[in-house]
Each structure stands twice: as structure tokens, then as C-alpha cells.
Amino acid sequence: MLTILLCVVVAIAIIWVLAYHAASAAVWSLIAGVGLLALTADDVLTSVLTDLMWIAFIAFAVISN
């Protein structure tokens, strides 16, 4: 439970810093991709959910960049 809370707090902090510094879409995509890669490497999510998240990430990254 504490690990999940720590991950949520870190994710909120990263989002806050990126928004505060008005990071470009490329930086947002890079950070989101690294986070998603970490979730995929640790097998935190099921394979179907991971595949859906990668498809959504690629679609939004292509559109925004």
C-alpha cells in the first residue's frame, strides 16, 4: 500500500514540475514513455492493459508531437 502511495505522489510531483516549467509536448511524451516502459518492465499491469496503454500512448504522442 505504501509503495502505491509513493508512486502516486512521485507521479503527481513529476506532472507538477512539467506543468510549472511549461514543458513541450516532446518532453511530456518522453517522460510518459519512460514511465510506461517502467510499468511494462516490472509487469505491474496485465498484458492486455499494457497493450492498450501503449496503443493509447503512441496515438496521443503522434497527434501531439
PyMOL Python script that loads the backbone (N, CA, C, O; Angstrom):
from pymol import cmd

cmd.read_pdbstr("""\
ATOM      1  N   MET A   1       0.823  -1.194   0.000  1.00  0.00           N
ATOM      2  CA  MET A   1       0.000   0.000   0.000  1.00  0.00           C
ATOM      3  C   MET A   1       0.863   1.252   0.000  1.00  0.00           C
ATOM      4  O   MET A   1       0.561   2.227  -0.689  1.00  0.00           O
ATOM      5  N   LEU A   2       1.929   1.218   0.771  1.00  0.00           N
ATOM      6  CA  LEU A   2       2.808   2.375   0.851  1.00  0.00           C
ATOM      7  C   LEU A   2       3.536   2.608  -0.477  1.00  0.00           C
ATOM      8  O   LEU A   2       3.803   3.748  -0.858  1.00  0.00           O
ATOM      9  N   THR A   3       3.853   1.517  -1.172  1.00  0.00           N
ATOM     10  CA  THR A   3       4.525   1.648  -2.462  1.00  0.00           C
ATOM     11  C   THR A   3       3.620   2.333  -3.480  1.00  0.00           C
ATOM     12  O   THR A   3       4.074   3.182  -4.248  1.00  0.00           O
ATOM     13  N   ILE A   4       2.358   1.970  -3.486  1.00  0.00           N
ATOM     14  CA  ILE A   4       1.406   2.594  -4.406  1.00  0.00           C
ATOM     15  C   ILE A   4       1.268   4.071  -4.093  1.00  0.00           C
ATOM     16  O   ILE A   4       1.249   4.903  -5.000  1.00  0.00           O
ATOM     17  N   LEU A   5       1.171   4.398  -2.821  1.00  0.00           N
ATOM     18  CA  LEU A   5       1.059   5.799  -2.418  1.00  0.00           C
ATOM     19  C   LEU A   5       2.293   6.591  -2.842  1.00  0.00           C
ATOM     20  O   LEU A   5       2.175   7.716  -3.327  1.00  0.00           O
ATOM     21  N   LEU A   6       3.461   6.010  -2.661  1.00  0.00           N
ATOM     22  CA  LEU A   6       4.698   6.668  -3.064  1.00  0.00           C
ATOM     23  C   LEU A   6       4.741   6.887  -4.576  1.00  0.00           C
ATOM     24  O   LEU A   6       5.160   7.950  -5.031  1.00  0.00           O
ATOM     25  N   CYS A   7       4.318   5.905  -5.349  1.00  0.00           N
ATOM     26  CA  CYS A   7       4.293   6.042  -6.811  1.00  0.00           C
ATOM     27  C   CYS A   7       3.333   7.150  -7.248  1.00  0.00           C
ATOM     28  O   CYS A   7       3.637   7.914  -8.164  1.00  0.00           O
ATOM     29  N   VAL A   8       2.188   7.232  -6.596  1.00  0.00           N
ATOM     30  CA  VAL A   8       1.217   8.276  -6.939  1.00  0.00           C
ATOM     31  C   VAL A   8       1.775   9.655  -6.597  1.00  0.00           C
ATOM     32  O   VAL A   8       1.614  10.594  -7.377  1.00  0.00           O
ATOM     33  N   VAL A   9       2.417   9.787  -5.461  1.00  0.00           N
ATOM     34  CA  VAL A   9       2.992  11.067  -5.059  1.00  0.00           C
ATOM     35  C   VAL A   9       4.103  11.480  -6.017  1.00  0.00           C
ATOM     36  O   VAL A   9       4.189  12.649  -6.393  1.00  0.00           O
ATOM     37  N   VAL A  10       4.948  10.545  -6.413  1.00  0.00           N
ATOM     38  CA  VAL A  10       6.022  10.847  -7.370  1.00  0.00           C
ATOM     39  C   VAL A  10       5.447  11.244  -8.714  1.00  0.00           C
ATOM     40  O   VAL A  10       5.938  12.185  -9.337  1.00  0.00           O
ATOM     41  N   ALA A  11       4.418  10.549  -9.176  1.00  0.00           N
ATOM     42  CA  ALA A  11       3.798  10.882 -10.457  1.00  0.00           C
ATOM     43  C   ALA A  11       3.185  12.283 -10.418  1.00  0.00           C
ATOM     44  O   ALA A  11       3.325  13.042 -11.377  1.00  0.00           O
ATOM     45  N   ILE A  12       2.520  12.628  -9.340  1.00  0.00           N
ATOM     46  CA  ILE A  12       1.943  13.968  -9.207  1.00  0.00           C
ATOM     47  C   ILE A  12       3.034  15.022  -9.180  1.00  0.00           C
ATOM     48  O   ILE A  12       2.877  16.092  -9.768  1.00  0.00           O
ATOM     49  N   ALA A  13       4.131  14.736  -8.507  1.00  0.00           N
ATOM     50  CA  ALA A  13       5.252  15.688  -8.456  1.00  0.00           C
ATOM     51  C   ALA A  13       5.858  15.903  -9.838  1.00  0.00           C
ATOM     52  O   ALA A  13       6.186  17.032 -10.202  1.00  0.00           O
ATOM     53  N   ILE A  14       6.007  14.841 -10.602  1.00  0.00           N
ATOM     54  CA  ILE A  14       6.568  14.963 -11.953  1.00  0.00           C
ATOM     55  C   ILE A  14       5.630  15.772 -12.843  1.00  0.00           C
ATOM     56  O   ILE A  14       6.081  16.635 -13.597  1.00  0.00           O
ATOM     57  N   ILE A  15       4.343  15.502 -12.760  1.00  0.00           N
ATOM     58  CA  ILE A  15       3.372  16.248 -13.562  1.00  0.00           C
ATOM     59  C   ILE A  15       3.390  17.719 -13.169  1.00  0.00           C
ATOM     60  O   ILE A  15       3.324  18.591 -14.036  1.00  0.00           O
ATOM     61  N   TRP A  16       3.478  17.999 -11.897  1.00  0.00           N
ATOM     62  CA  TRP A  16       3.517  19.371 -11.404  1.00  0.00           C
ATOM     63  C   TRP A  16       4.742  20.101 -11.941  1.00  0.00           C
ATOM     64  O   TRP A  16       4.626  21.234 -12.410  1.00  0.00           O
ATOM     65  N   VAL A  17       5.898  19.480 -11.883  1.00  0.00           N
ATOM     66  CA  VAL A  17       7.132  20.112 -12.372  1.00  0.00           C
ATOM     67  C   VAL A  17       7.052  20.363 -13.877  1.00  0.00           C
ATOM     68  O   VAL A  17       7.446  21.434 -14.339  1.00  0.00           O
ATOM     69  N   LEU A  18       6.558  19.409 -14.638  1.00  0.00           N
ATOM     70  CA  LEU A  18       6.443  19.598 -16.085  1.00  0.00           C
ATOM     71  C   LEU A  18       5.473  20.726 -16.428  1.00  0.00           C
ATOM     72  O   LEU A  18       5.727  21.517 -17.336  1.00  0.00           O
ATOM     73  N   ALA A  19       4.367  20.796 -15.701  1.00  0.00           N
ATOM     74  CA  ALA A  19       3.393  21.855 -15.957  1.00  0.00           C
ATOM     75  C   ALA A  19       3.943  23.215 -15.535  1.00  0.00           C
ATOM     76  O   ALA A  19       3.737  24.211 -16.229  1.00  0.00           O
ATOM     77  N   TYR A  20       4.640  23.259 -14.408  1.00  0.00           N
ATOM     78  CA  TYR A  20       5.191  24.520 -13.907  1.00  0.00           C
ATOM     79  C   TYR A  20       6.208  25.106 -14.884  1.00  0.00           C
ATOM     80  O   TYR A  20       6.244  26.317 -15.101  1.00  0.00           O
ATOM     81  N   HIS A  21       7.014  24.261 -15.456  1.00  0.00           N
ATOM     82  CA  HIS A  21       8.042  24.719 -16.388  1.00  0.00           C
ATOM     83  C   HIS A  21       7.549  24.782 -17.839  1.00  0.00           C
ATOM     84  O   HIS A  21       8.336  25.045 -18.749  1.00  0.00           O
ATOM     85  N   ALA A  22       6.288  24.550 -18.053  1.00  0.00           N
ATOM     86  CA  ALA A  22       5.657  24.578 -19.381  1.00  0.00           C
ATOM     87  C   ALA A  22       6.465  23.758 -20.375  1.00  0.00           C
ATOM     88  O   ALA A  22       6.887  24.252 -21.420  1.00  0.00           O
ATOM     89  N   ALA A  23       6.668  22.498 -20.027  1.00  0.00           N
ATOM     90  CA  ALA A  23       7.445  21.595 -20.873  1.00  0.00           C
ATOM     91  C   ALA A  23       6.732  21.360 -22.200  1.00  0.00           C
ATOM     92  O   ALA A  23       5.504  21.397 -22.280  1.00  0.00           O
ATOM     93  N   SER A  24       7.520  21.120 -23.228  1.00  0.00           N
ATOM     94  CA  SER A  24       6.955  20.886 -24.556  1.00  0.00           C
ATOM     95  C   SER A  24       6.296  19.501 -24.613  1.00  0.00           C
ATOM     96  O   SER A  24       6.475  18.667 -23.724  1.00  0.00           O
ATOM     97  N   ALA A  25       5.544  19.292 -25.669  1.00  0.00           N
ATOM     98  CA  ALA A  25       4.862  18.009 -25.836  1.00  0.00           C
ATOM     99  C   ALA A  25       5.864  16.867 -25.986  1.00  0.00           C
ATOM    100  O   ALA A  25       5.584  15.742 -25.572  1.00  0.00           O
ATOM    101  N   ALA A  26       7.017  17.142 -26.569  1.00  0.00           N
ATOM    102  CA  ALA A  26       8.033  16.104 -26.720  1.00  0.00           C
ATOM    103  C   ALA A  26       8.555  15.651 -25.364  1.00  0.00           C
ATOM    104  O   ALA A  26       8.789  14.459 -25.163  1.00  0.00           O
ATOM    105  N   VAL A  27       8.738  16.570 -24.440  1.00  0.00           N
ATOM    106  CA  VAL A  27       9.219  16.215 -23.099  1.00  0.00           C
ATOM    107  C   VAL A  27       8.150  15.428 -22.349  1.00  0.00           C
ATOM    108  O   VAL A  27       8.458  14.438 -21.686  1.00  0.00           O
ATOM    109  N   TRP A  28       6.898  15.863 -22.451  1.00  0.00           N
ATOM    110  CA  TRP A  28       5.802  15.136 -21.814  1.00  0.00           C
ATOM    111  C   TRP A  28       5.738  13.712 -22.359  1.00  0.00           C
ATOM    112  O   TRP A  28       5.566  12.760 -21.599  1.00  0.00           O
ATOM    113  N   SER A  29       5.878  13.567 -23.684  1.00  0.00           N
ATOM    114  CA  SER A  29       5.826  12.244 -24.298  1.00  0.00           C
ATOM    115  C   SER A  29       6.994  11.379 -23.843  1.00  0.00           C
ATOM    116  O   SER A  29       6.827  10.186 -23.589  1.00  0.00           O
ATOM    117  N   LEU A  30       8.165  11.976 -23.740  1.00  0.00           N
ATOM    118  CA  LEU A  30       9.340  11.230 -23.301  1.00  0.00           C
ATOM    119  C   LEU A  30       9.165  10.734 -21.873  1.00  0.00           C
ATOM    120  O   LEU A  30       9.442   9.569 -21.585  1.00  0.00           O
ATOM    121  N   ILE A  31       8.713  11.593 -20.987  1.00  0.00           N
ATOM    122  CA  ILE A  31       8.516  11.200 -19.585  1.00  0.00           C
ATOM    123  C   ILE A  31       7.413  10.141 -19.467  1.00  0.00           C
ATOM    124  O   ILE A  31       7.555   9.173 -18.720  1.00  0.00           O
ATOM    125  N   ALA A  32       6.328  10.325 -20.198  1.00  0.00           N
ATOM    126  CA  ALA A  32       5.241   9.338 -20.160  1.00  0.00           C
ATOM    127  C   ALA A  32       5.709   7.999 -20.720  1.00  0.00           C
ATOM    128  O   ALA A  32       5.350   6.946 -20.192  1.00  0.00           O
ATOM    129  N   GLY A  33       6.496   8.032 -21.773  1.00  0.00           N
ATOM    130  CA  GLY A  33       7.024   6.804 -22.355  1.00  0.00           C
ATOM    131  C   GLY A  33       7.956   6.071 -21.410  1.00  0.00           C
ATOM    132  O   GLY A  33       7.906   4.844 -21.315  1.00  0.00           O
ATOM    133  N   VAL A  34       8.802   6.803 -20.714  1.00  0.00           N
ATOM    134  CA  VAL A  34       9.712   6.182 -19.741  1.00  0.00           C
ATOM    135  C   VAL A  34       8.913   5.562 -18.595  1.00  0.00           C
ATOM    136  O   VAL A  34       9.220   4.455 -18.152  1.00  0.00           O
ATOM    137  N   GLY A  35       7.903   6.264 -18.123  1.00  0.00           N
ATOM    138  CA  GLY A  35       7.059   5.718 -17.061  1.00  0.00           C
ATOM    139  C   GLY A  35       6.315   4.468 -17.498  1.00  0.00           C
ATOM    140  O   GLY A  35       6.224   3.495 -16.750  1.00  0.00           O
ATOM    141  N   LEU A  36       5.787   4.499 -18.709  1.00  0.00           N
ATOM    142  CA  LEU A  36       5.076   3.339 -19.227  1.00  0.00           C
ATOM    143  C   LEU A  36       6.030   2.175 -19.463  1.00  0.00           C
ATOM    144  O   LEU A  36       5.667   1.019 -19.249  1.00  0.00           O
ATOM    145  N   LEU A  37       7.233   2.473 -19.897  1.00  0.00           N
ATOM    146  CA  LEU A  37       8.245   1.439 -20.077  1.00  0.00           C
ATOM    147  C   LEU A  37       8.607   0.792 -18.740  1.00  0.00           C
ATOM    148  O   LEU A  37       8.804  -0.421 -18.665  1.00  0.00           O
ATOM    149  N   ALA A  38       8.693   1.604 -17.688  1.00  0.00           N
ATOM    150  CA  ALA A  38       8.981   1.072 -16.355  1.00  0.00           C
ATOM    151  C   ALA A  38       7.845   0.169 -15.867  1.00  0.00           C
ATOM    152  O   ALA A  38       8.097  -0.883 -15.279  1.00  0.00           O
ATOM    153  N   LEU A  39       6.611   0.572 -16.107  1.00  0.00           N
ATOM    154  CA  LEU A  39       5.478  -0.273 -15.728  1.00  0.00           C
ATOM    155  C   LEU A  39       5.473  -1.573 -16.510  1.00  0.00           C
ATOM    156  O   LEU A  39       5.139  -2.625 -15.964  1.00  0.00           O
ATOM    157  N   THR A  40       5.838  -1.512 -17.775  1.00  0.00           N
ATOM    158  CA  THR A  40       5.876  -2.700 -18.608  1.00  0.00           C
ATOM    159  C   THR A  40       7.002  -3.634 -18.162  1.00  0.00           C
ATOM    160  O   THR A  40       6.810  -4.849 -18.104  1.00  0.00           O
ATOM    161  N   ALA A  41       8.163  -3.083 -17.849  1.00  0.00           N
ATOM    162  CA  ALA A  41       9.318  -3.896 -17.460  1.00  0.00           C
ATOM    163  C   ALA A  41       9.088  -4.598 -16.121  1.00  0.00           C
ATOM    164  O   ALA A  41       9.558  -5.720 -15.929  1.00  0.00           O
ATOM    165  N   ASP A  42       8.381  -3.964 -15.203  1.00  0.00           N
ATOM    166  CA  ASP A  42       8.126  -4.558 -13.889  1.00  0.00           C
ATOM    167  C   ASP A  42       6.911  -5.487 -13.879  1.00  0.00           C
ATOM    168  O   ASP A  42       6.609  -6.085 -12.846  1.00  0.00           O
ATOM    169  N   ASP A  43       6.219  -5.616 -14.991  1.00  0.00           N
ATOM    170  CA  ASP A  43       4.999  -6.428 -15.084  1.00  0.00           C
ATOM    171  C   ASP A  43       3.977  -6.044 -14.021  1.00  0.00           C
ATOM    172  O   ASP A  43       3.344  -6.900 -13.403  1.00  0.00           O
ATOM    173  N   VAL A  44       3.833  -4.730 -13.824  1.00  0.00           N
ATOM    174  CA  VAL A  44       2.867  -4.231 -12.854  1.00  0.00           C
ATOM    175  C   VAL A  44       1.444  -4.412 -13.376  1.00  0.00           C
ATOM    176  O   VAL A  44       0.524  -4.702 -12.611  1.00  0.00           O
ATOM    177  N   LEU A  45       1.277  -4.241 -14.667  1.00  0.00           N
ATOM    178  CA  LEU A  45      -0.049  -4.311 -15.271  1.00  0.00           C
ATOM    179  C   LEU A  45      -0.223  -5.610 -16.050  1.00  0.00           C
ATOM    180  O   LEU A  45       0.758  -6.267 -16.400  1.00  0.00           O
ATOM    181  N   THR A  46      -1.462  -5.973 -16.318  1.00  0.00           N
ATOM    182  CA  THR A  46      -1.715  -7.153 -17.144  1.00  0.00           C
ATOM    183  C   THR A  46      -1.307  -6.869 -18.580  1.00  0.00           C
ATOM    184  O   THR A  46      -1.176  -5.711 -18.976  1.00  0.00           O
ATOM    185  N   SER A  47      -1.109  -7.910 -19.349  1.00  0.00           N
ATOM    186  CA  SER A  47      -0.627  -7.727 -20.715  1.00  0.00           C
ATOM    187  C   SER A  47      -1.652  -7.003 -21.595  1.00  0.00           C
ATOM    188  O   SER A  47      -1.274  -6.205 -22.453  1.00  0.00           O
ATOM    189  N   VAL A  48      -2.923  -7.274 -21.393  1.00  0.00           N
ATOM    190  CA  VAL A  48      -3.955  -6.602 -22.196  1.00  0.00           C
ATOM    191  C   VAL A  48      -3.992  -5.112 -21.863  1.00  0.00           C
ATOM    192  O   VAL A  48      -4.069  -4.273 -22.762  1.00  0.00           O
ATOM    193  N   LEU A  49      -3.939  -4.789 -20.592  1.00  0.00           N
ATOM    194  CA  LEU A  49      -3.950  -3.389 -20.174  1.00  0.00           C
ATOM    195  C   LEU A  49      -2.696  -2.671 -20.645  1.00  0.00           C
ATOM    196  O   LEU A  49      -2.759  -1.517 -21.071  1.00  0.00           O
ATOM    197  N   THR A  50      -1.563  -3.345 -20.570  1.00  0.00           N
ATOM    198  CA  THR A  50      -0.316  -2.756 -21.040  1.00  0.00           C
ATOM    199  C   THR A  50      -0.383  -2.469 -22.532  1.00  0.00           C
ATOM    200  O   THR A  50       0.033  -1.401 -22.982  1.00  0.00           O
ATOM    201  N   ASP A  51      -0.904  -3.415 -23.297  1.00  0.00           N
ATOM    202  CA  ASP A  51      -1.031  -3.207 -24.743  1.00  0.00           C
ATOM    203  C   ASP A  51      -1.946  -2.031 -25.064  1.00  0.00           C
ATOM    204  O   ASP A  51      -1.641  -1.224 -25.942  1.00  0.00           O
ATOM    205  N   LEU A  52      -3.058  -1.934 -24.357  1.00  0.00           N
ATOM    206  CA  LEU A  52      -3.982  -0.817 -24.587  1.00  0.00           C
ATOM    207  C   LEU A  52      -3.350   0.522 -24.218  1.00  0.00           C
ATOM    208  O   LEU A  52      -3.559   1.525 -24.900  1.00  0.00           O
ATOM    209  N   MET A  53      -2.576   0.528 -23.134  1.00  0.00           N
ATOM    210  CA  MET A  53      -1.913   1.774 -22.729  1.00  0.00           C
ATOM    211  C   MET A  53      -0.848   2.179 -23.741  1.00  0.00           C
ATOM    212  O   MET A  53      -0.701   3.365 -24.036  1.00  0.00           O
ATOM    213  N   TRP A  54      -0.105   1.219 -24.276  1.00  0.00           N
ATOM    214  CA  TRP A  54       0.896   1.549 -25.296  1.00  0.00           C
ATOM    215  C   TRP A  54       0.244   2.080 -26.567  1.00  0.00           C
ATOM    216  O   TRP A  54       0.745   3.029 -27.171  1.00  0.00           O
ATOM    217  N   ILE A  55      -0.860   1.482 -26.974  1.00  0.00           N
ATOM    218  CA  ILE A  55      -1.568   1.959 -28.167  1.00  0.00           C
ATOM    219  C   ILE A  55      -2.067   3.387 -27.949  1.00  0.00           C
ATOM    220  O   ILE A  55      -1.915   4.237 -28.826  1.00  0.00           O
ATOM    221  N   ALA A  56      -2.660   3.652 -26.786  1.00  0.00           N
ATOM    222  CA  ALA A  56      -3.147   4.999 -26.492  1.00  0.00           C
ATOM    223  C   ALA A  56      -1.985   5.985 -26.412  1.00  0.00           C
ATOM    224  O   ALA A  56      -2.091   7.103 -26.917  1.00  0.00           O
ATOM    225  N   PHE A  57      -0.884   5.589 -25.787  1.00  0.00           N
ATOM    226  CA  PHE A  57       0.280   6.469 -25.681  1.00  0.00           C
ATOM    227  C   PHE A  57       0.827   6.820 -27.054  1.00  0.00           C
ATOM    228  O   PHE A  57       1.104   7.987 -27.331  1.00  0.00           O
ATOM    229  N   ILE A  58       0.986   5.830 -27.911  1.00  0.00           N
ATOM    230  CA  ILE A  58       1.533   6.084 -29.254  1.00  0.00           C
ATOM    231  C   ILE A  58       0.601   6.979 -30.041  1.00  0.00           C
ATOM    232  O   ILE A  58       1.059   7.886 -30.736  1.00  0.00           O
ATOM    233  N   ALA A  59      -0.709   6.742 -29.946  1.00  0.00           N
ATOM    234  CA  ALA A  59      -1.667   7.576 -30.688  1.00  0.00           C
ATOM    235  C   ALA A  59      -1.600   9.027 -30.226  1.00  0.00           C
ATOM    236  O   ALA A  59      -1.532   9.933 -31.057  1.00  0.00           O
ATOM    237  N   PHE A  60      -1.618   9.262 -28.919  1.00  0.00           N
ATOM    238  CA  PHE A  60      -1.573  10.635 -28.408  1.00  0.00           C
ATOM    239  C   PHE A  60      -0.232  11.282 -28.646  1.00  0.00           C
ATOM    240  O   PHE A  60      -0.169  12.488 -28.886  1.00  0.00           O
ATOM    241  N   ALA A  61       0.852  10.512 -28.586  1.00  0.00           N
ATOM    242  CA  ALA A  61       2.184  11.079 -28.839  1.00  0.00           C
ATOM    243  C   ALA A  61       2.328  11.511 -30.300  1.00  0.00           C
ATOM    244  O   ALA A  61       2.909  12.557 -30.590  1.00  0.00           O
ATOM    245  N   VAL A  62       1.803  10.712 -31.199  1.00  0.00           N
ATOM    246  CA  VAL A  62       1.877  11.068 -32.623  1.00  0.00           C
ATOM    247  C   VAL A  62       1.035  12.311 -32.899  1.00  0.00           C
ATOM    248  O   VAL A  62       1.458  13.202 -33.635  1.00  0.00           O
ATOM    249  N   ILE A  63      -0.142  12.365 -32.314  1.00  0.00           N
ATOM    250  CA  ILE A  63      -1.022  13.513 -32.550  1.00  0.00           C
ATOM    251  C   ILE A  63      -0.449  14.795 -31.930  1.00  0.00           C
ATOM    252  O   ILE A  63      -0.485  15.853 -32.557  1.00  0.00           O
ATOM    253  N   SER A  64       0.069  14.704 -30.721  1.00  0.00           N
ATOM    254  CA  SER A  64       0.538  15.917 -30.040  1.00  0.00           C
ATOM    255  C   SER A  64       1.901  16.388 -30.518  1.00  0.00           C
ATOM    256  O   SER A  64       2.212  17.576 -30.426  1.00  0.00           O
ATOM    257  N   ASN A  65       2.703  15.487 -31.017  1.00  0.00           N
ATOM    258  CA  ASN A  65       4.026  15.895 -31.463  1.00  0.00           C
ATOM    259  C   ASN A  65       4.029  16.130 -32.955  1.00  0.00           C
ATOM    260  O   ASN A  65       5.062  16.484 -33.522  1.00  0.00           O
TER     261      ASN A  65
END
""", "prot")
cmd.dss("prot")
cmd.show_as("cartoon", "prot")
cmd.util.cbc("prot")
cmd.orient("prot")
